[in-house]
Amino acid sequence: MAELPNSELKELQENFGLFDKDGIGSITLDEMVVIFRAMGQTPTEAEVETMKREADLEASGKTDMPTYITIYTKYRKNPITETEILNAFEELDEKKKGLISGKRLRHLISTCGENLSEEEISKMMKYANPDNEGNVNYRDFVKLMMSK
C-alpha cells in the first residue's frame, strides 16, 4: 500500500475529528465518503459501496480512524487534471476547431463514468452553453466544470 504524504494524512485525521463530534473514535460510512469527496476523490457509486463494505466489517454503519485511513489509501487516485480532460476532448475533435456537438457531449456525459440522472445531464448541458448550431466549446466547458 502506498504511503500518504504527511500533509494529506494530517488532513484525513483532522477531517475525521470534525465528524467524530462525540469523540468516540468512529464516523458513519456516509461521513467517510463525504470526507473522501471533499479531499478531491471521485469514487464511482460501485467503488463507494465496496469501500463501505470493507470499512464496516462489524456491520455497524460506522468505521474507525485506522480503517478509514486504510480505505482512503487503498482507493486513493490522483485527481484527473484539466489538461488530461482537454487532451481527451481534442482526440474527439476531428476538425480541430475546439468544438464538440452538444449531442455528442450529451452522449459522452450519459455513457462515461457515473450514471447521471437526466436532470443532472440537463444541468451539465446548460453549463455547456451550446452555440446557435448546437456546438460546445469544450475548452470553456472543461474550465467551467473544473471550477465547480
Buried (B, 14 or more C-beta within 10 A) or exposed (E): EEEBEEEBBEBBEEBBEEBBEEEEEBBBBEBBBBBBEEBEBEBEEEBBEBBBEBBBEEEEEBBBBEBBBBBBBEBBEEEEEBEEBBEBBEEEBEEEEBBBBBEBBBEBBBEEEEEBEEEEBEEBBEEBEBEEEEBBBBBEBBEBBEEE
